[in-house]
Amino acid sequence: MSSPHNALHNLYRAPFSMADPGDAGTIAVDRWGAVCPVVTAAAETRTLARPTKAGLFCTVEVDTYVGDLTLTVTGGYNADADTAIVFGTAGDFVTFQSIKVGTSYYWRVIAQEGTDVAVEDLTVDQLTATTGTITTLAATTLTATTLKLAVTAVAAAGSTIGQGGDLVAGLNVVSAADNTKCVDLPTAVAGTVVVVVSATAAKTLPIFPAAGGSIDNAATNAKITLGAATAYTAAVLVADNATHWVSVLGDTA
């Protein structure tokens, strides 16, 4: 018999685990705190049925992984009504809480690890991660105490567009400049920043756009040239649209 003094003990002994319904099956939560450990034998799907009341908690996690699990959350799991969540390895999980909006009940994500759950309404004050990708930030100013760019070593090569060393977003330290060998910018995406540092003294370094692109006022597919000064001359290039780059050059020829 349950009584107030042993309620927590009885709750501890409760059967929280739910059976995995199998590929293409539906997870219908029938208890508070339900945990559904999923086993995949290949790329599989599950559907999380819409909750029937507010205040429920449930967790879907990948117990044994062979292929990706795509979970469809009936009614959506956020304000944008996104429904699909992909789990990519063993241990990936999502924990949901049920809420009532108007006359309907919905699941909302309260914790997750390893999945592609969409993050909603991230603000500067909530941003504490040291790495990651931010697609939308609900703020006008982002202040960081330390800003680090990815550093890539690139060797200059070739002499015409498409033959050079491949630059990437971030900081590129370029070797082998010899007045002829060159580097190529990536395909422009508005807002992309590429920093080019030539580590070779007294040698110019031609910089080409990707095919079909342009830099500053130069013609399509035309180069600009980082000048022959001391070692570690640099250029900063920012894409302002899908084909054009704007440069800030430390020393050009």
C-alpha positions as CSV (number, residue, x, y, z in Angstrom):
1,M,0.0,0.0,0.0
2,S,1.3,3.4,-0.9
3,S,1.5,6.1,1.8
4,P,3.2,9.5,2.0
5,H,6.2,8.1,3.8
6,N,7.1,5.6,1.1
7,A,5.8,7.4,-2.0
8,L,9.3,8.2,-3.3
9,H,10.4,4.6,-2.8
10,N,7.4,3.4,-4.8
11,L,8.1,5.9,-7.5
12,Y,11.7,4.6,-7.7
13,R,10.4,1.1,-8.2
14,A,7.9,2.2,-10.9
15,P,8.4,0.7,-14.4
16,F,9.5,3.7,-16.4
17,S,10.9,1.8,-19.4
18,M,8.6,1.4,-22.4
19,A,9.0,-1.2,-25.1
20,D,10.4,-0.1,-28.4
21,P,7.6,-0.5,-31.0
22,G,10.1,-1.4,-33.8
23,D,10.7,0.2,-37.2
24,A,7.8,2.5,-38.4
25,G,6.1,2.0,-35.0
26,T,4.4,4.5,-32.8
27,I,5.5,5.5,-29.3
28,A,2.4,6.2,-27.3
29,V,3.4,7.5,-23.8
30,D,1.3,5.8,-21.2
31,R,3.2,6.8,-18.0
32,W,4.9,9.8,-16.4
33,G,8.7,9.7,-16.9
34,A,8.6,7.1,-19.7
35,V,11.9,6.1,-21.3
36,C,11.8,4.3,-24.6
37,P,15.2,2.7,-25.5
38,V,15.2,2.2,-29.3
39,V,17.2,-0.4,-31.2
40,T,17.9,0.1,-34.8
41,A,18.9,-2.6,-37.3
42,A,19.3,-0.1,-40.2
43,A,18.0,3.4,-41.0
44,E,14.6,3.3,-39.2
45,T,11.7,5.5,-38.2
46,R,9.5,6.0,-35.2
47,T,6.5,8.3,-34.4
48,L,5.9,9.9,-31.1
49,A,2.2,10.2,-30.6
50,R,0.7,13.5,-29.5
51,P,0.4,13.7,-25.6
52,T,-3.0,13.4,-24.0
53,K,-2.4,15.7,-21.1
54,A,0.0,18.4,-19.9
55,G,2.9,17.8,-17.5
56,L,4.1,14.5,-18.9
57,F,7.8,13.7,-19.3
58,C,9.3,11.2,-21.7
59,T,12.6,10.4,-23.2
60,V,13.4,8.7,-26.5
61,E,17.0,7.4,-26.7
62,V,19.0,5.1,-29.0
63,D,20.1,2.1,-27.0
64,T,21.6,0.0,-29.9
65,Y,22.6,1.8,-33.1
66,V,23.1,0.3,-36.6
67,G,21.4,3.0,-38.7
68,D,20.0,6.5,-38.1
69,L,16.7,6.9,-36.3
70,T,14.3,9.5,-37.6
71,L,11.6,10.3,-35.0
72,T,8.5,12.2,-36.1
73,V,6.9,14.1,-33.3
74,T,3.2,14.4,-33.9
75,G,2.1,18.1,-33.8
76,G,5.7,19.3,-33.8
77,Y,8.2,19.7,-31.0
78,N,8.6,23.5,-31.1
79,A,6.8,26.8,-31.9
80,D,7.9,26.4,-35.6
81,A,6.1,23.0,-35.7
82,D,9.2,21.1,-36.7
83,T,8.5,17.4,-36.5
84,A,11.5,15.4,-37.6
85,I,14.5,14.6,-35.3
86,V,17.4,12.5,-36.4
87,F,19.4,10.4,-33.9
88,G,22.9,9.5,-35.3
89,T,24.5,7.2,-32.8
90,A,24.0,5.1,-29.6
91,G,23.3,7.3,-26.6
92,D,21.6,10.1,-28.5
93,F,18.5,11.1,-26.7
94,V,15.7,13.7,-26.5
95,T,13.6,14.5,-23.4
96,F,10.2,16.0,-23.9
97,Q,7.6,17.7,-21.7
98,S,3.9,17.9,-22.7
99,I,2.2,21.3,-22.7
100,K,-1.3,22.6,-23.5
101,V,-1.7,25.3,-26.2
102,G,-5.3,26.4,-26.7
103,T,-7.3,23.2,-26.9
104,S,-4.4,20.9,-28.0
105,Y,-1.4,19.2,-26.4
106,Y,2.1,19.2,-27.7
107,W,5.6,17.9,-26.9
108,R,8.4,20.4,-26.3
109,V,12.1,19.5,-26.1
110,I,13.6,20.2,-22.7
111,A,17.0,18.4,-23.2
112,Q,18.8,16.5,-25.9
113,E,22.2,15.2,-26.9
114,G,23.6,14.3,-30.3
115,T,20.5,14.9,-32.4
116,D,19.6,17.7,-34.9
117,V,16.9,19.3,-32.7
118,A,16.3,22.9,-33.9
119,V,17.2,25.4,-31.3
120,E,14.6,28.2,-30.7
121,D,15.2,31.8,-29.9
122,L,18.8,31.7,-28.8
123,T,19.9,35.0,-27.1
124,V,23.4,36.3,-26.3
125,D,22.8,35.7,-22.6
126,Q,22.0,32.1,-23.3
127,L,25.1,31.5,-25.5
128,T,27.8,29.8,-23.4
129,A,29.1,27.1,-25.8
130,T,32.7,27.3,-26.9
131,T,32.1,25.7,-30.3
132,G,29.2,25.2,-32.6
133,T,27.1,26.7,-35.4
134,I,24.6,29.5,-34.9
135,T,22.1,30.0,-37.7
136,T,19.9,32.6,-35.9
137,L,20.7,34.8,-33.0
138,A,18.0,36.8,-31.4
139,A,20.1,39.8,-30.5
140,T,21.7,42.8,-32.3
141,T,25.2,42.5,-30.6
142,L,27.3,39.5,-29.8
143,T,30.1,40.2,-27.4
144,A,32.8,37.6,-26.9
145,T,35.8,37.7,-24.6
146,T,37.8,35.5,-26.9
147,L,37.2,35.0,-30.6
148,K,39.2,32.3,-32.4
149,L,39.2,31.5,-36.1
150,A,39.9,28.0,-37.5
151,V,43.5,28.0,-38.8
152,T,44.3,26.1,-42.0
153,A,47.7,25.6,-43.7
154,V,47.4,26.1,-47.5
155,A,50.2,25.6,-50.1
156,A,50.1,28.0,-53.1
157,A,49.9,26.1,-56.4
158,G,49.2,26.5,-60.1
159,S,49.0,29.9,-61.7
160,T,45.4,30.3,-62.9
161,I,41.9,30.3,-61.5
162,G,40.9,26.8,-60.2
163,Q,44.5,25.6,-60.0
164,G,45.5,27.3,-56.7
165,G,45.6,26.2,-53.2
166,D,42.1,26.0,-51.7
167,L,41.3,28.7,-49.2
168,V,38.6,28.1,-46.6
169,A,36.6,30.3,-44.2
170,G,38.8,31.4,-41.2
171,L,42.5,32.0,-41.1
172,N,44.6,30.5,-43.9
173,V,48.4,30.5,-43.5
174,V,49.8,30.1,-47.1
175,S,53.2,28.7,-47.9
176,A,55.1,28.4,-51.2
177,A,54.3,31.8,-52.7
178,D,56.7,32.5,-55.6
179,N,55.2,35.4,-57.5
180,T,53.3,32.9,-59.7
181,K,51.7,30.2,-57.5
182,C,48.2,31.2,-56.4
183,V,45.3,30.5,-54.1
184,D,41.6,30.2,-54.8
185,L,38.7,31.5,-52.6
186,P,35.8,29.2,-51.9
187,T,32.4,29.8,-53.5
188,A,31.1,33.0,-52.0
189,V,28.4,32.9,-49.4
190,A,27.3,36.2,-48.0
191,G,29.0,37.0,-44.7
192,T,31.9,34.4,-45.1
193,V,35.2,35.8,-43.9
194,V,38.5,34.5,-45.3
195,V,41.8,35.7,-43.9
196,V,44.9,35.1,-46.0
197,V,48.4,35.3,-44.6
198,S,51.4,34.8,-46.8
199,A,54.3,33.3,-44.9
200,T,56.8,33.8,-47.7
201,A,58.8,37.0,-47.7
202,A,59.4,39.1,-50.8
203,K,57.1,37.0,-53.0
204,T,53.7,38.1,-54.3
205,L,50.6,35.9,-53.9
206,P,47.8,36.0,-56.5
207,I,44.3,35.4,-55.0
208,F,41.5,34.3,-57.3
209,P,37.8,34.1,-56.7
210,A,35.9,30.8,-57.4
211,A,34.9,30.5,-61.0
212,G,32.3,33.0,-61.9
213,G,33.1,35.3,-59.0
214,S,34.9,38.6,-58.6
215,I,36.9,40.5,-56.0
216,D,36.4,44.3,-55.4
217,N,36.2,46.1,-58.8
218,A,38.2,43.4,-60.7
219,A,36.6,41.6,-63.6
220,T,34.9,38.3,-63.2
221,N,37.4,35.5,-62.6
222,A,40.2,38.1,-62.2
223,K,42.8,37.9,-59.4
224,I,44.0,40.4,-56.9
225,T,47.6,40.1,-55.6
226,L,49.0,40.2,-52.1
227,G,52.2,42.2,-52.4
228,A,55.8,41.2,-51.9
229,A,56.8,42.6,-48.6
230,T,58.0,41.0,-45.4
231,A,56.7,37.6,-44.5
232,Y,53.2,37.4,-43.0
233,T,51.6,40.0,-45.2
234,A,47.8,39.5,-45.0
235,A,44.4,40.1,-46.6
236,V,40.9,39.9,-45.2
237,L,38.2,39.1,-47.7
238,V,34.4,39.1,-46.9
239,A,31.7,37.8,-49.3
240,D,28.9,40.4,-49.6
241,N,26.8,38.2,-51.9
242,A,26.9,34.8,-53.7
243,T,29.6,35.9,-56.3
244,H,31.5,38.9,-54.9
245,W,34.2,39.5,-52.3
246,V,35.4,42.7,-50.7
247,S,39.0,42.9,-49.6
248,V,41.0,44.7,-47.0
249,L,44.6,44.2,-48.1
250,G,47.7,44.6,-46.0
251,D,50.0,45.0,-49.0
252,T,49.1,44.6,-52.6
253,A,50.9,44.7,-55.9
